[in-house]
């Protein structure tokens, strides 16, 4: 919704600048004046800002989509993990793999080259599993 509002505001501002530019050029002869150059630069700046804002909202929307999919996958994995624990059908190695997948960082897609660290086996989860003897 915010991107739609930003796009409409951007188009209204561009439309007003074009109308002002046409009024300026029709009032004078077809030569370049300071006003036409000024409006041309303003038009270029507003178009650049508008493209930047639209690109920003697109990145935010795709990031939210990626995080939503990741949350749904983790929810399904949690249900599977709990079902396996309930049936005592999971080994310690498999439990470590599932817990690493559940508690790893979520990739938002906003930062390129952002690699998420894995949970080491000798960490807190590994110690808790060894302490429980499971």
TORVEXPA-306182 format. One record per atom (N, C-alpha, C, O): x, y, z; residue number from 1; atom name. Coordinates in steps of 0.1 Angstrom, whole numbers. Each point is the difference from the previous one (the first is absolute). Layout:
+-------+-------+-------+-----+-------+
|    c1 |    c2 |    c3 | num | atome |
+-------+-------+-------+-----+-------+
|     X |     Y |     Z | NUM |    CA |
...
+-------+-------+-------+-----+-------+
//
This chain:
+-------+-------+-------+-----+-------+
|    c1 |    c2 |    c3 | num | atome |
+-------+-------+-------+-----+-------+
|     8 |   -12 |     0 |   1 |     N |
|    -8 |    12 |     0 |   1 |    CA |
|     9 |    13 |     0 |   1 |     C |
|    -3 |     9 |    -7 |   1 |     O |
|    14 |   -10 |    15 |   2 |     N |
|     8 |    12 |     0 |   2 |    CA |
|     7 |     2 |   -13 |   2 |     C |
|     2 |    12 |    -4 |   2 |     O |
|     2 |   -23 |    -3 |   3 |     N |
|     6 |     2 |   -13 |   3 |    CA |
|    -9 |     6 |   -10 |   3 |     C |
|     4 |     8 |    -9 |   3 |     O |
|   -17 |   -11 |    10 |   4 |     N |
|   -10 |     5 |    -9 |   4 |    CA |
|    -2 |    15 |     3 |   4 |     C |
|    -1 |     8 |   -10 |   4 |     O |
|     1 |    -4 |    22 |   5 |     N |
|    -2 |    14 |     4 |   5 |    CA |
|    13 |     8 |    -5 |   5 |     C |
|    -1 |    11 |    -6 |   5 |     O |
|    13 |   -17 |     8 |   6 |     N |
|    12 |     7 |    -4 |   6 |    CA |
|     0 |     1 |   -16 |   6 |     C |
|     5 |    11 |    -5 |   6 |     O |
|   -10 |   -21 |    -2 |   7 |     N |
|     0 |     1 |   -14 |   7 |    CA |
|   -10 |    11 |    -5 |   7 |     C |
|     4 |     7 |    -9 |   7 |     O |
|   -15 |    -6 |    15 |   8 |     N |
|   -10 |    10 |    -4 |   8 |    CA |
|     5 |    14 |     3 |   8 |     C |
|    -1 |     9 |    -8 |   8 |     O |
|     7 |    -7 |    20 |   9 |     N |
|     6 |    13 |     3 |   9 |    CA |
|    11 |     3 |   -10 |   9 |     C |
|     1 |    12 |    -5 |   9 |     O |
|     7 |   -21 |     2 |  10 |     N |
|    11 |     2 |   -10 |  10 |    CA |
|    -6 |     4 |   -13 |  10 |     C |
|     6 |     9 |    -7 |  10 |     O |
|   -16 |   -16 |     2 |  11 |     N |
|    -6 |     3 |   -13 |  11 |    CA |
|    -6 |    14 |     0 |  11 |     C |
|     0 |     7 |   -10 |  11 |     O |
|    -6 |    -3 |    21 |  12 |     N |
|    -6 |    13 |     0 |  12 |    CA |
|    10 |    11 |     0 |  12 |     C |
|    -1 |    10 |    -7 |  12 |     O |
|    12 |   -12 |    14 |  13 |     N |
|    11 |    10 |     0 |  13 |    CA |
|     6 |     1 |   -14 |  13 |     C |
|     3 |    11 |    -5 |  13 |     O |
|    -1 |   -22 |    -1 |  14 |     N |
|     6 |     0 |   -14 |  14 |    CA |
|   -10 |     7 |   -10 |  14 |     C |
|     5 |     7 |    -8 |  14 |     O |
|   -17 |   -10 |    10 |  15 |     N |
|   -10 |     6 |    -9 |  15 |    CA |
|     0 |    16 |     2 |  15 |     C |
|    -1 |     7 |   -10 |  15 |     O |
|     2 |    -3 |    22 |  16 |     N |
|     0 |    15 |     3 |  16 |    CA |
|    13 |     6 |    -6 |  16 |     C |
|     0 |    11 |    -5 |  16 |     O |
|    11 |   -18 |     6 |  17 |     N |
|    13 |     5 |    -6 |  17 |    CA |
|    -1 |     1 |   -15 |  17 |     C |
|     5 |     9 |    -6 |  17 |     O |
|   -11 |   -19 |     0 |  18 |     N |
|    -1 |     0 |   -15 |  18 |    CA |
|   -10 |    12 |    -4 |  18 |     C |
|     3 |     6 |   -10 |  18 |     O |
|   -14 |    -4 |    17 |  19 |     N |
|    -9 |    11 |    -3 |  19 |    CA |
|     8 |    13 |     1 |  19 |     C |
|    -2 |     9 |    -8 |  19 |     O |
|     9 |    -7 |    19 |  20 |     N |
|     8 |    12 |     2 |  20 |    CA |
|    10 |     2 |   -11 |  20 |     C |
|     3 |    11 |    -4 |  20 |     O |
|     4 |   -22 |     0 |  21 |     N |
|    10 |     1 |   -10 |  21 |    CA |
|    -6 |     4 |   -14 |  21 |     C |
|     5 |     7 |    -7 |  21 |     O |
|   -17 |   -13 |     4 |  22 |     N |
|    -7 |     4 |   -12 |  22 |    CA |
|    -5 |    14 |     0 |  22 |     C |
|     1 |     7 |   -10 |  22 |     O |
|    -5 |    -2 |    22 |  23 |     N |
|    -5 |    14 |     1 |  23 |    CA |
|    12 |     9 |    -2 |  23 |     C |
|    -1 |    11 |    -6 |  23 |     O |
|    13 |   -15 |    11 |  24 |     N |
|    12 |     9 |    -1 |  24 |    CA |
|     5 |     0 |   -14 |  24 |     C |
|     3 |    11 |    -5 |  24 |     O |
|    -3 |   -22 |    -2 |  25 |     N |
|     5 |     0 |   -14 |  25 |    CA |
|   -10 |     6 |   -10 |  25 |     C |
|     5 |     6 |   -10 |  25 |     O |
|   -18 |    -7 |    13 |  26 |     N |
|   -10 |     6 |    -9 |  26 |    CA |
|     0 |    15 |     1 |  26 |     C |
|    -3 |     7 |    -9 |  26 |     O |
|     6 |    -2 |    21 |  27 |     N |
|    -1 |    15 |     3 |  27 |    CA |
|    12 |     7 |    -7 |  27 |     C |
|    -1 |    11 |    -4 |  27 |     O |
|    12 |   -18 |     3 |  28 |     N |
|    12 |     6 |    -6 |  28 |    CA |
|     2 |    -7 |   -14 |  28 |     C |
|    -8 |    -8 |    -4 |  28 |     O |
|    18 |    12 |    -2 |  29 |     N |
|     3 |    -6 |   -13 |  29 |    CA |
|     6 |   -14 |     2 |  29 |     C |
|     1 |    -4 |    12 |  29 |     O |
|     3 |    -3 |   -22 |  30 |     N |
|     4 |   -14 |     1 |  30 |    CA |
|    15 |    -1 |     4 |  30 |     C |
|     7 |   -10 |    -2 |  30 |     O |
|    -1 |    21 |     8 |  31 |     N |
|    14 |    -1 |     4 |  31 |    CA |
|     1 |    -4 |    14 |  31 |     C |
|   -10 |     0 |     8 |  31 |     O |
|    21 |    -5 |    -4 |  32 |     N |
|     2 |    -5 |    13 |  32 |    CA |
|     3 |    12 |     9 |  32 |     C |
|     8 |     9 |    -3 |  32 |     O |
|   -15 |    -9 |    15 |  33 |     N |
|     2 |    11 |    10 |  33 |    CA |
|     4 |    -7 |    13 |  33 |     C |
|     1 |   -12 |     1 |  33 |     O |
|     2 |    20 |     8 |  34 |     N |
|     3 |    -5 |    13 |  34 |    CA |
|   -11 |    -8 |     6 |  34 |     C |
|     2 |   -10 |     7 |  34 |     O |
|   -14 |    14 |    -9 |  35 |     N |
|   -12 |    -7 |     6 |  35 |    CA |
|    -2 |   -14 |    -6 |  35 |     C |
|    -3 |    -9 |     7 |  35 |     O |
|     6 |     8 |   -20 |  36 |     N |
|    -2 |   -13 |    -6 |  36 |    CA |
|    11 |   -10 |     5 |  36 |     C |
|    -3 |   -12 |     2 |  36 |     O |
|    15 |    17 |    -1 |  37 |     N |
|    11 |    -9 |     6 |  37 |    CA |
|    -3 |    -3 |    14 |  37 |     C |
|     2 |   -12 |     4 |  37 |     O |
|    -7 |    21 |     4 |  38 |     N |
|    -4 |    -2 |    14 |  38 |    CA |
|   -11 |   -11 |     1 |  38 |     C |
|     2 |    -9 |     8 |  38 |     O |
|   -12 |    11 |   -16 |  39 |     N |
|   -11 |   -10 |     0 |  39 |    CA |
|     5 |   -14 |    -5 |  39 |     C |
|    -5 |   -10 |     5 |  39 |     O |
|    14 |    10 |   -14 |  40 |     N |
|     5 |   -13 |    -5 |  40 |    CA |
|     8 |    -7 |    10 |  40 |     C |
|    -1 |   -12 |     2 |  40 |     O |
|     9 |    19 |     6 |  41 |     N |
|     8 |    -6 |    11 |  41 |    CA |
|   -10 |    -4 |    11 |  41 |     C |
|     2 |   -11 |     5 |  41 |     O |
|   -12 |    19 |    -2 |  42 |     N |
|    -9 |    -4 |    11 |  42 |    CA |
|    -8 |   -13 |    -5 |  42 |     C |
|    -2 |    -9 |     9 |  42 |     O |
|    -2 |     8 |   -21 |  43 |     N |
|    -7 |   -11 |    -5 |  43 |    CA |
|     9 |   -13 |     1 |  43 |     C |
|    -5 |   -10 |     4 |  43 |     O |
|    18 |    12 |    -8 |  44 |     N |
|     9 |   -12 |     1 |  44 |    CA |
|     2 |    -4 |    15 |  44 |     C |
|     0 |   -12 |     3 |  44 |     O |
|     1 |    21 |     6 |  45 |     N |
|     2 |    -3 |    14 |  45 |    CA |
|   -12 |    -7 |     6 |  45 |     C |
|     1 |   -10 |     7 |  45 |     O |
|   -13 |    15 |   -11 |  46 |     N |
|   -12 |    -6 |     5 |  46 |    CA |
|    -3 |   -14 |    -5 |  46 |     C |
|    -4 |    -9 |     7 |  46 |     O |
|     8 |     7 |   -20 |  47 |     N |
|    -1 |   -13 |    -6 |  47 |    CA |
|     9 |   -10 |     7 |  47 |     C |
|    -3 |   -11 |     3 |  47 |     O |
|    16 |    16 |    -1 |  48 |     N |
|    10 |    -9 |     7 |  48 |    CA |
|    -5 |    -4 |    14 |  48 |     C |
|     1 |   -11 |     4 |  48 |     O |
|    -6 |    21 |     4 |  49 |     N |
|    -5 |    -3 |    13 |  49 |    CA |
|   -12 |    -9 |     0 |  49 |     C |
|    -1 |    -9 |     8 |  49 |     O |
|    -8 |    11 |   -18 |  50 |     N |
|   -11 |    -9 |    -1 |  50 |    CA |
|     4 |   -14 |    -3 |  50 |     C |
|    -6 |   -10 |     6 |  50 |     O |
|    16 |     8 |   -15 |  51 |     N |
|     4 |   -14 |    -3 |  51 |    CA |
|     7 |    -6 |    12 |  51 |     C |
|    -2 |   -12 |     3 |  51 |     O |
|    10 |    20 |     4 |  52 |     N |
|     6 |    -5 |    12 |  52 |    CA |
|   -10 |    -5 |    11 |  52 |     C |
|     1 |   -10 |     6 |  52 |     O |
|   -12 |    18 |    -4 |  53 |     N |
|   -10 |    -3 |    10 |  53 |    CA |
|    -8 |   -13 |    -4 |  53 |     C |
|    -2 |    -8 |     8 |  53 |     O |
|    -1 |     7 |   -21 |  54 |     N |
|    -7 |   -12 |    -5 |  54 |    CA |
|     9 |   -12 |     2 |  54 |     C |
|    -5 |   -10 |     4 |  54 |     O |
|    17 |    11 |    -8 |  55 |     N |
|    10 |   -11 |     2 |  55 |    CA |
|     1 |    -4 |    15 |  55 |     C |
|     1 |   -12 |     3 |  55 |     O |
|    -1 |    22 |     6 |  56 |     N |
|     1 |    -3 |    14 |  56 |    CA |
|   -12 |    -8 |     5 |  56 |     C |
|     1 |   -10 |     7 |  56 |     O |
|   -13 |    14 |   -11 |  57 |     N |
|   -12 |    -7 |     4 |  57 |    CA |
|    -1 |   -14 |    -6 |  57 |     C |
|    -5 |    -9 |     6 |  57 |     O |
|    10 |     7 |   -18 |  58 |     N |
|     1 |   -13 |    -6 |  58 |    CA |
|     9 |    -9 |     8 |  58 |     C |
|    -3 |   -12 |     2 |  58 |     O |
|    14 |    17 |     2 |  59 |     N |
|    10 |    -8 |     9 |  59 |    CA |
|    -7 |    -4 |    13 |  59 |     C |
|     2 |   -11 |     5 |  59 |     O |
|    -9 |    21 |     1 |  60 |     N |
|    -7 |    -3 |    13 |  60 |    CA |
|   -10 |   -11 |    -2 |  60 |     C |
|    -2 |    -9 |     9 |  60 |     O |
|    -6 |    10 |   -20 |  61 |     N |
|   -10 |   -10 |    -2 |  61 |    CA |
|     6 |   -14 |    -3 |  61 |     C |
|    -6 |   -10 |     6 |  61 |     O |
|    16 |     9 |   -13 |  62 |     N |
|     6 |   -13 |    -3 |  62 |    CA |
|     7 |    -5 |    13 |  62 |     C |
|     0 |   -13 |     2 |  62 |     O |
|     5 |    21 |     6 |  63 |     N |
|     6 |    -4 |    13 |  63 |    CA |
|   -11 |    -6 |     9 |  63 |     C |
|     2 |   -10 |     6 |  63 |     O |
|   -13 |    17 |    -5 |  64 |     N |
|   -11 |    -5 |     8 |  64 |    CA |
|    -5 |   -13 |    -5 |  64 |     C |
|    -3 |    -9 |     8 |  64 |     O |
|     3 |     7 |   -21 |  65 |     N |
|    -4 |   -13 |    -6 |  65 |    CA |
|     9 |   -11 |     3 |  65 |     C |
|    -4 |   -11 |     4 |  65 |     O |
|    17 |    14 |    -4 |  66 |     N |
|    10 |   -10 |     3 |  66 |    CA |
|    -1 |    -4 |    15 |  66 |     C |
|     1 |   -12 |     3 |  66 |     O |
|    -2 |    22 |     6 |  67 |     N |
|    -1 |    -3 |    14 |  67 |    CA |
|   -13 |    -8 |     3 |  67 |     C |
|     0 |    -9 |     9 |  67 |     O |
|   -11 |    12 |   -16 |  68 |     N |
|   -12 |    -8 |     2 |  68 |    CA |
|     1 |   -14 |    -4 |  68 |     C |
|    -4 |    -9 |     7 |  68 |     O |
|    11 |     6 |   -18 |  69 |     N |
|     2 |   -13 |    -5 |  69 |    CA |
|     9 |    -8 |    10 |  69 |     C |
|    -2 |   -11 |     3 |  69 |     O |
|    12 |    18 |     2 |  70 |     N |
|    10 |    -6 |     9 |  70 |    CA |
|    -8 |    -4 |    13 |  70 |     C |
|     3 |   -10 |     6 |  70 |     O |
|   -12 |    19 |    -1 |  71 |     N |
|    -7 |    -3 |    12 |  71 |    CA |
|    -9 |   -12 |    -2 |  71 |     C |
|    -2 |    -8 |     9 |  71 |     O |
|    -5 |     8 |   -20 |  72 |     N |
|    -9 |   -12 |    -3 |  72 |    CA |
|     8 |   -13 |     0 |  72 |     C |
|    -4 |   -10 |     5 |  72 |     O |
|    16 |    10 |   -12 |  73 |     N |
|     9 |   -12 |     0 |  73 |    CA |
|     4 |    -4 |    14 |  73 |     C |
|     0 |   -12 |     3 |  73 |     O |
|     4 |    22 |     5 |  74 |     N |
|     4 |    -3 |    14 |  74 |    CA |
|   -12 |    -6 |     8 |  74 |     C |
|     2 |    -9 |     8 |  74 |     O |
|   -14 |    14 |   -10 |  75 |     N |
|   -11 |    -5 |     7 |  75 |    CA |
|    -3 |   -15 |    -4 |  75 |     C |
|    -3 |    -8 |     9 |  75 |     O |
|     4 |     5 |   -22 |  76 |     N |
|    -2 |   -14 |    -4 |  76 |    CA |
|    11 |    -9 |     5 |  76 |     C |
|    -2 |   -11 |     5 |  76 |     O |
|    15 |    16 |    -5 |  77 |     N |
|    11 |    -7 |     6 |  77 |    CA |
|    -2 |    -3 |    15 |  77 |     C |
|     4 |   -10 |     5 |  77 |     O |
|    -9 |    20 |     2 |  78 |     N |
|    -3 |    -1 |    14 |  78 |    CA |
|   -10 |   -11 |     3 |  78 |     C |
|     1 |    -8 |     9 |  78 |     O |
|   -12 |     8 |   -17 |  79 |     N |
|   -10 |   -11 |     1 |  79 |    CA |
|     6 |   -13 |    -2 |  79 |     C |
|    -4 |   -10 |     7 |  79 |     O |
|    12 |     9 |   -18 |  80 |     N |
|     6 |   -13 |    -3 |  80 |    CA |
|    10 |    -5 |    12 |  80 |     C |
|    -1 |   -11 |     4 |  80 |     O |
|     8 |    21 |     1 |  81 |     N |
|    10 |    -3 |    11 |  81 |    CA |
|    -8 |    -5 |    12 |  81 |     C |
|     4 |   -10 |     7 |  81 |     O |
|   -15 |    17 |    -3 |  82 |     N |
|    -8 |    -4 |    11 |  82 |    CA |
|    -6 |   -14 |    -2 |  82 |     C |
|    -1 |    -8 |    10 |  82 |     O |
|    -3 |     5 |   -22 |  83 |     N |
|    -6 |   -13 |    -3 |  83 |    CA |
|    10 |   -11 |     2 |  83 |     C |
|    -2 |   -11 |     5 |  83 |     O |
|    14 |    14 |   -10 |  84 |     N |
|    11 |   -10 |     1 |  84 |    CA |
|     4 |    -2 |    14 |  84 |     C |
|     4 |   -12 |     4 |  84 |     O |
|    -3 |    22 |     4 |  85 |     N |
|     3 |    -1 |    14 |  85 |    CA |
|   -11 |    -8 |     7 |  85 |     C |
|     3 |    -9 |     9 |  85 |     O |
|   -15 |    11 |   -12 |  86 |     N |
|   -11 |    -7 |     6 |  86 |    CA |
|     0 |   -15 |    -3 |  86 |     C |
|    -4 |    -8 |     9 |  86 |     O |
|     9 |     4 |   -20 |  87 |     N |
|     1 |   -14 |    -4 |  87 |    CA |
|    14 |    -6 |     3 |  87 |     C |
|     2 |   -11 |    -3 |  87 |     O |
|     7 |    19 |     9 |  88 |     N |
|    14 |    -4 |     3 |  88 |    CA |
|     6 |    -6 |   -13 |  88 |     C |
|     7 |   -10 |     1 |  88 |     O |
|    -8 |    17 |   -12 |  89 |     N |
|     5 |    -4 |   -13 |  89 |    CA |
|    11 |     9 |    -5 |  89 |     C |
|     2 |     0 |   -12 |  89 |     O |
|     5 |     7 |    21 |  90 |     N |
|    11 |     9 |    -5 |  90 |    CA |
|    12 |    -3 |     8 |  90 |     C |
|     0 |    -2 |    12 |  90 |     O |
|    12 |     2 |   -19 |  91 |     N |
|    12 |    -2 |     7 |  91 |    CA |
|     6 |    13 |     4 |  91 |     C |
|    -5 |    11 |    -4 |  91 |     O |
|    16 |   -12 |    11 |  92 |     N |
|     7 |    13 |     5 |  92 |    CA |
|     5 |     8 |   -12 |  92 |     C |
|    -1 |    12 |     0 |  92 |     O |
|     7 |   -19 |   -10 |  93 |     N |
|     6 |     7 |   -11 |  93 |    CA |
|   -12 |     7 |    -8 |  93 |     C |
|     2 |    11 |    -4 |  93 |     O |
|   -13 |   -18 |     2 |  94 |     N |
|   -11 |     6 |    -7 |  94 |    CA |
|    -6 |    11 |     8 |  94 |     C |
|    -4 |    10 |    -6 |  94 |     O |
|     4 |   -11 |    19 |  95 |     N |
|    -6 |    11 |     8 |  95 |    CA |
|     9 |    12 |    -1 |  95 |     C |
|    -5 |    11 |     0 |  95 |     O |
|    18 |   -13 |    -1 |  96 |     N |
|     9 |    12 |    -1 |  96 |    CA |
|    -2 |     7 |   -13 |  96 |     C |
|     0 |    12 |    -1 |  96 |     O |
|    -2 |   -20 |   -10 |  97 |     N |
|    -3 |     6 |   -13 |  97 |    CA |
|   -13 |     8 |     0 |  97 |     C |
|     0 |    11 |    -6 |  97 |     O |
|   -10 |   -17 |    12 |  98 |     N |
|   -13 |     7 |     0 |  98 |    CA |
|     1 |    13 |     8 |  98 |     C |
|    -5 |    10 |    -4 |  98 |     O |
|    12 |   -11 |    16 |  99 |     N |
|     1 |    12 |     8 |  99 |    CA |
|     8 |    11 |    -6 |  99 |     C |
|    -2 |    12 |     1 |  99 |     O |
|    13 |   -16 |    -9 | 100 |     N |
|     7 |    10 |    -7 | 100 |    CA |
|    -8 |     7 |   -11 | 100 |     C |
|     1 |    12 |    -2 | 100 |     O |
|   -10 |   -20 |    -4 | 101 |     N |
|    -9 |     6 |   -10 | 101 |    CA |
|   -10 |     9 |     6 | 101 |     C |
|    -3 |    11 |    -6 | 101 |     O |
|    -2 |   -14 |    17 | 102 |     N |
|   -10 |     8 |     7 | 102 |    CA |
|     5 |    13 |     6 | 102 |     C |
|    -7 |    10 |    -1 | 102 |     O |
|    19 |   -11 |     6 | 103 |     N |
|     5 |    12 |     7 | 103 |    CA |
|    11 |     8 |    -8 | 103 |     C |
|     8 |     8 |     6 | 103 |     O |
|    -7 |   -11 |   -19 | 104 |     N |
|    10 |     8 |    -8 | 104 |    CA |
|    -7 |    14 |    -3 | 104 |     C |
|   -12 |     2 |     1 | 104 |     O |
|    21 |     7 |    -6 | 105 |     N |
|    -5 |    13 |    -4 | 105 |    CA |
|    -8 |    -1 |   -12 | 105 |     C |
|     2 |    -8 |    -9 | 105 |     O |
|   -12 |    17 |     8 | 106 |     N |
|    -9 |     0 |   -12 | 106 |    CA |
|     6 |    10 |   -10 | 106 |     C |
|     4 |    11 |     4 | 106 |     O |
|    -3 |   -15 |   -16 | 107 |     N |
|     5 |     9 |   -11 | 107 |    CA |
|   -11 |     9 |    -5 | 107 |     C |
|   -10 |    -5 |    -5 | 107 |     O |
|    12 |    18 |     7 | 108 |     N |
|   -11 |    10 |    -5 | 108 |    CA |
|     1 |     3 |   -15 | 108 |     C |
|   -10 |     4 |    -6 | 108 |     O |
|    22 |    -6 |     1 | 109 |     N |
|     2 |     3 |   -14 | 109 |    CA |
|     4 |    15 |    -2 | 109 |     C |
|     3 |     4 |   -12 | 109 |     O |
|    -3 |     4 |    22 | 110 |     N |
|     4 |    14 |    -1 | 110 |    CA |
|    15 |     2 |    -1 | 110 |     C |
|     5 |     9 |    -7 | 110 |     O |
|     3 |   -18 |    13 | 111 |     N |
|    15 |     1 |     0 | 111 |    CA |
|     5 |   -11 |    -9 | 111 |     C |
|    -3 |   -12 |     2 | 111 |     O |
|    11 |    16 |   -12 | 112 |     N |
|     6 |   -10 |    -9 | 112 |    CA |
|    12 |    -6 |     7 | 112 |     C |
|     8 |     8 |     6 | 112 |     O |
|    -6 |   -21 |    -7 | 113 |     N |
|    12 |    -6 |     5 | 113 |    CA |
|    -1 |    -2 |    15 | 113 |     C |
|    10 |    -3 |     7 | 113 |     O |
|   -22 |     4 |    -1 | 114 |     N |
|    -2 |    -2 |    14 | 114 |    CA |
|    -2 |   -14 |     3 | 114 |     C |
|   -10 |    -6 |    -3 | 114 |     O |
|    21 |    -1 |     8 | 115 |     N |
|    -1 |   -14 |     3 | 115 |    CA |
|    -3 |    -2 |    15 | 115 |     C |
|     5 |     7 |     9 | 115 |     O |
|   -15 |   -16 |    -7 | 116 |     N |
|    -4 |    -2 |    14 | 116 |    CA |
|     9 |   -11 |     7 | 116 |     C |
|     2 |   -10 |    -7 | 116 |     O |
|     2 |    13 |    19 | 117 |     N |
|     9 |   -10 |     6 | 117 |    CA |
|    -9 |   -12 |     5 | 117 |     C |
|   -12 |     1 |     3 | 117 |     O |
|    19 |   -13 |    -2 | 118 |     N |
|    -7 |   -11 |     5 | 118 |    CA |
|     3 |    -2 |    15 | 118 |     C |
|    10 |     6 |     5 | 118 |     O |
|   -18 |   -13 |     2 | 119 |     N |
|     2 |    -2 |    14 | 119 |    CA |
|    10 |   -11 |     2 | 119 |     C |
|    -3 |   -11 |    -5 | 119 |     O |
|    14 |    13 |    12 | 120 |     N |
|    10 |   -11 |     1 | 120 |    CA |
|    -6 |   -11 |     9 | 120 |     C |
|    -8 |     2 |     9 | 120 |     O |
|    13 |   -15 |   -11 | 121 |     N |
|    -5 |   -11 |     7 | 121 |    CA |
|     5 |     1 |    15 | 121 |     C |
|    -7 |    -5 |     9 | 121 |     O |
|    18 |    12 |    -6 | 122 |     N |
|     5 |     1 |    13 | 122 |    CA |
|    -7 |    11 |     8 | 122 |     C |
|     5 |     4 |    11 | 122 |     O |
|   -14 |     3 |   -17 | 123 |     N |
|    -7 |    11 |     6 | 123 |    CA |
|   -10 |    -3 |    11 | 123 |     C |
|     1 |   -12 |     5 | 123 |     O |
|    -9 |    21 |    -2 | 124 |     N |
|   -10 |    -2 |    11 | 124 |    CA |
|   -10 |   -11 |    -3 | 124 |     C |
|    -3 |    -8 |     9 | 124 |     O |
|    -1 |     7 |   -21 | 125 |     N |
|   -10 |   -10 |    -4 | 125 |    CA |
|     7 |   -14 |     1 | 125 |     C |
|    -6 |   -10 |     6 | 125 |     O |
|    18 |     9 |   -10 | 126 |     N |
|     7 |   -13 |     1 | 126 |    CA |
|     2 |    -4 |    14 | 126 |     C |
|    -1 |   -12 |     4 | 126 |     O |
|     4 |    22 |     5 | 127 |     N |
|     2 |    -3 |    14 | 127 |    CA |
|   -13 |    -4 |     7 | 127 |     C |
|     0 |    -9 |     8 | 127 |     O |
|   -11 |    15 |   -12 | 128 |     N |
|   -13 |    -4 |     6 | 128 |    CA |
|    -4 |   -14 |    -5 | 128 |     C |
|    -5 |    -7 |     8 | 128 |     O |
|     8 |     4 |   -20 | 129 |     N |
|    -3 |   -14 |    -5 | 129 |    CA |
|     8 |   -10 |     8 | 129 |     C |
|    -5 |   -11 |     3 | 129 |     O |
|    18 |    14 |    -1 | 130 |     N |
|     8 |   -10 |     7 | 130 |    CA |
|    -4 |    -1 |    14 | 130 |     C |
|     1 |   -11 |     6 | 130 |     O |
|    -5 |    22 |     0 | 131 |     N |
|    -4 |     0 |    15 | 131 |    CA |
|   -13 |    -8 |     2 | 131 |     C |
|    -1 |    -7 |    10 | 131 |     O |
|    -8 |     7 |   -20 | 132 |     N |
|   -12 |    -7 |     1 | 132 |    CA |
|     1 |   -15 |    -4 | 132 |     C |
|    -8 |    -8 |     3 | 132 |     O |
|    20 |     5 |    -9 | 133 |     N |
|     3 |   -14 |    -4 | 133 |    CA |
|    -9 |    -4 |   -11 | 133 |     C |
|    -2 |   -12 |    -2 | 133 |     O |
|    -2 |    21 |    -7 | 134 |     N |
|    -8 |    -4 |   -11 | 134 |    CA |
|     8 |     0 |   -13 | 134 |     C |
|    -6 |    -3 |   -11 | 134 |     O |
+-------+-------+-------+-----+-------+
//
